[in-house]
Amino acid sequence: MGILSGIFGKKKEEAESAPPVEETRVEPQQEQETFQQDREEEAPDFHKLIWLQLLFREKPERPEPELFAQKLGEKLGCDIDTVTQQSDGLYSFAAKGLLVEYKDNAKVPAQVLTAPPSPFDPGSVDDFLRGQLWDVQDGAELLDSCKYMVMCSDFMASGLTYLERARLLTAWLETALELYPTCDAVWTPSAGKLLTRKQALENPLEGDSRFLWYGVNVRFFNISDGQEGEKVMDTLGLYALGLPDVQIHFLELDPNPMANYLYNVGQYLYDNDVPIKPGETVDGVNAQGQIDRGIQWECWYEKALIQPERPVMDICPGRFAAGRRERRDGSGKGKNKK
């Protein structure tokens, strides 16, 4: 796995390299199943609620709400108020250090909530999603072994800046992981991403970037009705925060270094509030899978080729490009930012 050194090449020479992420391999264990896209499935530019699911083989015990408030406050470094403590086990908390400003200039603390343990249906994760569980070996078997879930989410937080919101979600998930020691896996529906408990606890990223470990997946698709060897890879999850995901449509290149390339490009967009303008270039990847400053690939903003429909930054990989590209003029800036 390589670091994206000097990723933004001639037009972004001053940019710092994104830190590396754990290597993700996208070599299918068996022949990929063929799917017909549902082009009517459209994702919003961002989600007003972002759900995170803790999965369990055995029904977990419910921690006391005072522990949730204490641990969340320690992670966020601010006071936490308990807003809801229902007899059925629904809890919600307000983070007094993260304020959402409304049109009447009123400022209200963003909230998080957690639902009581409930049955988990592995069938709710369909074959299309199961085909992209690259982080976990035998991910489908892990899903099928889980019988219970605890749903965690932000609430009244979509008005925060995307970095503040990610900080809140990260602290909330890491609080829940600490208080539910029997959790076996973390499933993030907006990203189609599955992590084992161990992987979730060993997040290699730092600061606000930690959310990307939980909330962004890289996907890989062979195109059966296109050119021979035609592939599409993309990120899924940035759109939920109001940012464009990243997409590349290519021939010949090895998908394994491309997976880490997309993670790093996505992290640069996230860390720097989408600084790349339409038509600007990023350092490309050569036939050996190495980042090469002498190769510059143009970037354009458009709708995703693979469902769900959402904004993406498409990277045109020069002589490795596949398909036709429609250049769309636009800033690539997402909503949910200040």
N, C-alpha and C positions, 0 to 999 in steps of 0.2 A: 504494500500500500504506500502510495506516495502522497506527499503534501503538495497542494496546488501552489507551487512557488511562482510568485509573480503572475498570478492568474489573469490579471487584467491588462497584461501586455503593454503595448505602446500607448494606449489611451489611459491606462490606470496604473502607471508605473509606481506611483506613490502608495498604492494599496498594500496593506499588510496581508500576508498569506493567512488563509483560514487554517486553524489547527486540524490535525488529522482526526478521523474517526476510525473506529474499529473496522477492520476489513469486512466487507459484505460480499459474499459470493453468490452469483446468480446462475450458476450452471445447474440446469434442471436435473433432478435425480432420475427422472424418467421423461418420456416424451410429453410435451405440454399438451393439455387438452385444448381443443379448438372452441372458441366462443364467438358468438355473434354479438356485436355491440348494441347496446340500447342507447341510441343517440338522443332519446327524449330525457334521459337522466341528466339533470343539470344541477350543479352545486352552486350555492350562493357564493358571492365574493368573500364572505366570511360568515362564521357561525355565531349566532347570538349566544348559544350555549355550546361549549366543547365538553363532550363526555369522555371520561376515562373509566375503564372497567377493570377492577381487580377480580381475578378469577380464582376459584378455589375448588379443590377436589372434595373437601368436607366443609360443612356449613360452619362459618366462623362465628366466634363470639363478638358481641358488639362492645367496643371500648366506651368508656364514659365520655360525655361531651366535654367535660373540663379538660381531659387529656388532649382532645382535638384542638381546643382553643390554645392550650399552653404550648403544644408542639408547633402549631402553625405560627403563633406569635414569635417563637424563637427563630424560626426559619425566615420569616419576613422582617423581623426586627421592628414590629409595631404591635400596638394593642389590638386584641381580638375580642369582639363582643359576640356572645351567643344570641342569635336572633330567633331561631326556631328549635324547639326540643319537644317533638311530638311523641306521644305514647307509642306510636307504631315504629319509632326508631328513625324518623327523618330528622336530620340535624342541619342547620345552616348557621353560618358565621359571617360576620362583617369584619373586613380588614380596614381598620381606621387609618392606616397609612397609605391606602390606595383609594383615592377619591375620584368619582365620576362626576363631571360637571354637566348639568342639564341646561336647557335653553333659558330657563328662568334664573340662571346663575346659581341655582342650588347645587351643593356638592354632597353626594351621598357615597358612603363607603361601598366598594365592590364587595360582593359576597361569594362564598362557596357553599356547596351543599353536598351532603352524602346521604344516600338512601339506605334503608336497612338491607341486610342480606336477602337475596331472592334467588329463585331457580334460574340457572343459565341454560339456554338452549343452544348447544353447539351448532345446530342447523341454521341458526340466525347468521352465521358466517358462511356465505355460499361458496360454491366451487371457484367462482371468479376471484374472490378475495383469497381463498386458500391457496390459489396458484401463485401468490406473491408474498408468501411468508418466508422470505430469504434469510431472516436473522436467526431463525430457530430451526435446527434440524428436527425433522418429524413434528413440525408445527401443527399439522392437522391432528395428529395423535394427541398432542398436548391439549388442544382445544376440546377434543372429544372426551378427554378424561376429566374435564372440569364440569361440575354440576351446580355451582353457586357463583354468584357475582355480587360485588358491591359497586354501585354506580356513584362516581364522584364527578362533580361539574363545577364550573364557575357559574355565577348568577348575577345579573345586573352589572356585568363587567365588560360588556362589548364596547362601552364608551371609553375604556382605558386606551392608552397607546398600546400597540401590539406587544412591545417589550414588557410593559407593566403587566399586561394580561398573561403573557407567557410566564413571567416571574411568579404570579399568583398561582397559576395552574401547576407549575413545577413544585412549588412549596406544598401545595395541597396534596399532590400525588405522593411526594416523598414523606409527608406526614402520615398518609394512609398506609404506605408501605411499612413504616415504622410501627404503627399501631395494629396492623394486621400481619403478624409474623407467619401465619399459615398461608398467606397468599402464594399461589403457584405461578401466576402469570399476569401480565398487564396487556390489555387489548385496547387500542385506540381506534374507534370506528372511523373517525374523520381521516385517518391516515392509512387505514387497513394494515396496521402494524401490530405485531405480536412480539412480546419480549418475555423471557423467563424472569422469575423474580430475581435471580442472580444477575442477569443482564441489566435489569432495571436499576438494581442497587449499585452496579459498577459503571455508572454513567461516566464516560471519559471526557465529556465536555465541561466547560466552566462557565460561571456567571449566567447571564440570561440565555446563552446558547444551550444550556442544559435541556431546555424544552425540546429542542430538535431531536434529541435521542428518543424521546417518547412520542413526539407528535409528527414526525416526518418519515415516510417510507420511500425507498427507491424501487420502482417496478420495472420489469423486463418483459417484452412481448416480441415473439416472432410473428411477422405478418404473412399469413398463409396465402393471401391472394395478391401479393405484390411481387416485386423483383426477387430473384433468388438470393437468399441471405438477408432479406430486408428486416430490420429490427427497429423498434421504438423503445426508448427508456425514458422514464420521467420520475419526478418526485411527486408525492401525494401528501398533502397536509399543510403546506404553507398557505394555501388558499383559505383555510379555516380561520386564519388570522388576518385575512385581507391582503395578503401578498401573492404575487404570481408564483406558481410552481415552475419547475425547470423541465424542459423537454429536449430530447435529441433523437433524430430520425436518421438512421445510418445503415451503411453496408460495411462489411469486412472487419470493423474494429472488434476487439475482444471486449465483451460486455463486463467482465470483472473489473478492470481498471476504470471503465466508464461509470460503474456504480459509485465508486468513491469520488470520481470527478464530479458527478451530479450532486452528491452530498456536499461537497466542498463549495461548488458554485451556489447551491441553495443556501448554505450557511453565509456566504458572502452577501447575498441579497438581504438576508435576514439581519446580519450584524450591521449593515450599512444603509438600511432603509431603501433598498432597491436603487442603487446609484447608476445603473447602466441605462443609457438612452438607446432608443431604437437605432440600429445600424452600427453601434459601437461593437468592438471586438473583445474577445477573451482569448487567452492562450489556448491552443488546441492540444490534441493528443495525437502522437504519431502512430505508425503501424505497429510499433513495439509496445504501445500502451503507456508511453511516457509523456509527461507534460513537456511541450516544446514551444518556447517563446518565439521561435521562428515561424510557427504556424499560428495564424490568427483566424478565428471563426466569428462570423457576424451573428448578432443577436437581434431578434425581433419579437414583438409581443403579439400573441394571437390566442385563439381558443385551442384547448387541448385536443390532440388527435384521439386519445383514449379516454373513455368515460371515467369519471363523471366530467361533463362539460364544465370548464373553468378557465380562468386566465392562466397562461403560461408564458415564460420567456423561452422561445425556441432558439436553440443554438444550431446554426447551419454549419455542419462539419466539413466544409470544403469539398475535396474530391471524394470523401466518404459519404456525402449526402445522398439520401434516398428520398423519393417522392417529390411532389411539387410544394412550394412554399408561397403562401400569400403574405406579403409584407404589410403589416398593419402599423400605421403611424400612431403612436401613443406613448405615454411616459412609462407605462408599466406600473405606475403607483397604485397601490391597493387602497381600499377604504380602511377605516378603523385606525387611522394614524393622526397624530397631531404634530 
